[in-house]
Amino acid sequence: MGMPALEFANLGLIGLAYLLGSVSFAVVMSRAFGLDDPRTYGSGNPGATNVLRSGNKWAAGLTLLGDAAKGWLAVWAAAQFNAPVSVQALVGLAVFLGHLYPVFLRFKGGKGVATAFGVMLAIQPLLALVACLTWLFVAKVFKYSSLAALVSAVCAPLFYVLGDQRAWVTQPQLAWVLAVIALFLLYRHRANIERLLKGTEPRVGKK
């Protein structure tokens, strides 16, 4: 395969990753279970947490699984096609941005926590486990799901860099993508951050 064809294939992987990320499982599962559009109630966010507000735990669980799976699948597929690490990193970013700004929903998507986890799982499963344990610890101690997600997101690129040559081999391109994803997660959770500072953010288990 010549260089132009190879570059075209890499661009194709990035484009397909964005389209895959644009598939909103919150909307898909809500329709499948005969629920209201998640953008019309609660926070209006097309994500698993808002779908859970419908009272259907199966729909919410499948939404969470689907949003995480698409993040994992995009990066995993790029690796299977032997795409360069830089392309794998861009694929991970593309599928994540697809979830945040989906072309199928007029660029109004979810906050990206599950999809970010899926990308992380494909990059380094052990890192995803550490991030998950971080989420559980923060949620258990402080009782804020949003705070747990934010702490995990911010810590993930730090954990990835610190784990180099100890638990895995760090790729700089992937470290940068994890950092960019963390910044987007902070931006998308700005309303949650404001409520946390005001003390009005709902706690885990509270309505």
C-alpha positions as CSV (number, residue, x, y, z in Angstrom):
1,M,0.0,0.0,0.0
2,G,1.4,3.3,-1.1
3,M,1.8,6.3,1.2
4,P,-1.2,8.3,-0.1
5,A,-3.4,5.2,0.2
6,L,-2.1,4.6,3.7
7,E,-2.8,8.2,4.8
8,F,-6.3,7.9,3.3
9,A,-6.9,4.7,5.2
10,N,-5.8,6.4,8.5
11,L,-8.1,9.3,7.8
12,G,-10.9,6.8,7.1
13,L,-10.3,5.2,10.5
14,I,-10.5,8.5,12.2
15,G,-13.7,9.5,10.4
16,L,-15.4,6.2,11.1
17,A,-14.4,6.5,14.8
18,Y,-16.2,9.9,14.9
19,L,-19.3,8.4,13.3
20,L,-19.3,5.5,15.7
21,G,-19.0,7.9,18.6
22,S,-21.9,9.9,17.2
23,V,-24.2,6.9,17.8
24,S,-26.1,7.8,21.0
25,F,-26.9,4.7,22.9
26,A,-29.1,6.7,25.3
27,V,-31.4,7.6,22.4
28,V,-31.1,4.1,20.8
29,M,-31.9,2.3,24.1
30,S,-34.7,4.7,25.0
31,R,-36.4,4.1,21.7
32,A,-35.8,0.3,22.0
33,F,-37.5,0.3,25.5
34,G,-40.3,2.7,24.5
35,L,-39.0,5.4,26.8
36,D,-39.1,9.2,26.3
37,D,-36.2,10.8,24.6
38,P,-33.6,11.4,27.3
39,R,-33.0,14.9,25.9
40,T,-36.6,15.9,27.0
41,Y,-36.4,15.2,30.8
42,G,-34.0,15.4,33.7
43,S,-30.7,17.1,32.8
44,G,-31.5,16.7,29.1
45,N,-28.1,14.9,28.8
46,P,-28.2,11.9,26.4
47,G,-26.3,9.6,28.8
48,A,-26.7,6.6,31.1
49,T,-27.3,8.7,34.2
50,N,-30.2,10.6,32.7
51,V,-31.7,7.4,31.2
52,L,-31.6,6.0,34.7
53,R,-34.0,8.8,35.7
54,S,-36.6,7.1,33.5
55,G,-36.6,4.3,36.1
56,N,-35.5,1.6,33.6
57,K,-32.3,0.2,34.9
58,W,-31.8,-2.1,32.0
59,A,-32.0,0.7,29.5
60,A,-29.5,2.7,31.6
61,G,-27.1,-0.2,32.0
62,L,-27.2,-1.0,28.2
63,T,-26.6,2.7,27.5
64,L,-23.5,2.7,29.8
65,L,-22.3,-0.5,28.2
66,G,-22.8,0.7,24.6
67,D,-21.2,4.1,25.2
68,A,-18.1,2.4,26.7
69,A,-18.0,-0.3,24.1
70,K,-17.9,2.1,21.2
71,G,-14.9,3.9,22.7
72,W,-13.1,0.6,23.2
73,L,-14.0,-0.8,19.8
74,A,-12.7,2.2,17.8
75,V,-9.2,2.2,19.4
76,W,-9.1,-1.6,19.4
77,A,-10.0,-1.8,15.7
78,A,-7.3,0.8,14.8
79,A,-4.8,-1.3,16.6
80,Q,-5.9,-4.4,14.7
81,F,-5.4,-2.5,11.4
82,N,-1.8,-1.8,12.6
83,A,-2.4,1.9,12.6
84,P,0.4,4.0,14.0
85,V,0.1,5.0,17.6
86,S,-0.5,8.6,16.6
87,V,-3.5,7.4,14.5
88,Q,-4.8,5.3,17.4
89,A,-4.6,8.3,19.6
90,L,-6.6,10.4,17.1
91,V,-9.1,7.6,16.7
92,G,-9.6,7.6,20.5
93,L,-10.1,11.3,20.5
94,A,-12.4,11.2,17.4
95,V,-14.8,8.6,19.0
96,F,-14.9,10.6,22.2
97,L,-15.6,13.8,20.4
98,G,-18.3,12.0,18.4
99,H,-20.1,11.2,21.6
100,L,-19.8,14.8,22.8
101,Y,-20.7,16.4,19.5
102,P,-22.6,13.8,17.5
103,V,-23.5,14.7,13.9
104,F,-26.7,12.6,14.2
105,L,-27.9,14.7,17.1
106,R,-27.0,18.2,15.8
107,F,-23.8,18.1,17.7
108,K,-25.5,18.0,21.1
109,G,-24.3,14.9,22.9
110,G,-23.4,13.4,26.3
111,K,-20.7,14.2,28.7
112,G,-18.4,11.4,27.6
113,V,-17.5,9.6,30.9
114,A,-18.4,6.1,29.6
115,T,-16.9,6.6,26.2
116,A,-13.7,8.0,27.8
117,F,-13.5,4.8,29.9
118,G,-13.9,2.7,26.8
119,V,-11.0,4.5,25.1
120,M,-8.9,4.1,28.3
121,L,-9.7,0.4,28.4
122,A,-8.4,-0.1,24.9
123,I,-5.3,2.0,25.6
124,Q,-4.4,0.1,28.7
125,P,-6.8,-2.2,30.6
126,L,-4.9,-1.9,33.9
127,L,-5.1,1.8,33.7
128,A,-8.8,1.6,33.2
129,L,-9.0,-0.7,36.3
130,V,-7.0,1.9,38.4
131,A,-9.3,4.7,37.2
132,C,-12.4,2.6,38.0
133,L,-11.1,2.0,41.5
134,T,-10.4,5.7,41.9
135,W,-13.9,6.5,40.9
136,L,-15.3,3.9,43.4
137,F,-13.1,5.3,46.2
138,V,-14.1,9.0,45.6
139,A,-17.8,8.1,45.2
140,K,-17.7,6.0,48.4
141,V,-16.0,8.7,50.5
142,F,-17.6,11.9,49.1
143,K,-20.9,10.5,47.7
144,Y,-20.7,12.5,44.5
145,S,-20.7,10.6,41.2
146,S,-19.7,13.7,39.2
147,L,-16.8,14.4,41.5
148,A,-15.7,10.8,41.2
149,A,-15.8,11.0,37.4
150,L,-13.8,14.2,37.4
151,V,-11.1,13.0,39.8
152,S,-10.7,9.8,37.8
153,A,-10.5,11.7,34.5
154,V,-7.9,14.1,35.8
155,C,-5.8,11.3,37.4
156,A,-5.9,9.0,34.4
157,P,-3.2,10.8,32.3
158,L,-1.1,11.2,35.5
159,F,-1.5,7.5,36.4
160,Y,-0.6,6.6,32.7
161,V,2.6,8.6,32.8
162,L,3.6,7.5,36.3
163,G,3.0,3.8,35.4
164,D,5.6,3.9,32.6
165,Q,8.1,1.0,32.9
166,R,6.4,-0.1,36.1
167,A,3.0,-1.4,35.0
168,W,3.1,-0.6,31.2
169,V,5.0,1.2,28.5
170,T,3.7,4.7,28.1
171,Q,3.2,6.1,24.6
172,P,3.4,10.0,24.6
173,Q,0.7,10.3,21.9
174,L,-1.7,8.4,24.0
175,A,-0.8,10.3,27.2
176,W,-1.6,13.6,25.4
177,V,-5.0,12.2,24.2
178,L,-5.9,11.1,27.8
179,A,-5.0,14.7,28.9
180,V,-7.1,16.3,26.2
181,I,-10.0,14.0,27.1
182,A,-9.7,15.0,30.7
183,L,-9.9,18.7,29.8
184,F,-13.0,18.1,27.7
185,L,-14.6,16.1,30.6
186,L,-13.9,19.1,32.9
187,Y,-15.5,21.4,30.4
188,R,-18.6,19.3,29.9
189,H,-19.0,19.0,33.7
190,R,-18.7,22.7,34.3
191,A,-22.3,22.9,35.6
192,N,-21.6,20.0,38.0
193,I,-18.4,21.7,39.2
194,E,-20.4,24.9,39.9
195,R,-23.0,22.9,41.9
196,L,-20.2,21.1,43.8
197,L,-18.7,24.5,44.8
198,K,-22.1,25.7,45.9
199,G,-22.9,22.5,47.7
200,T,-26.0,21.8,45.7
201,E,-24.8,18.8,43.6
202,P,-27.0,15.7,44.3
203,R,-25.2,13.0,46.2
204,V,-25.1,9.3,45.2
205,G,-28.4,7.7,46.3
206,K,-30.2,11.0,46.7
207,K,-32.9,12.2,44.4
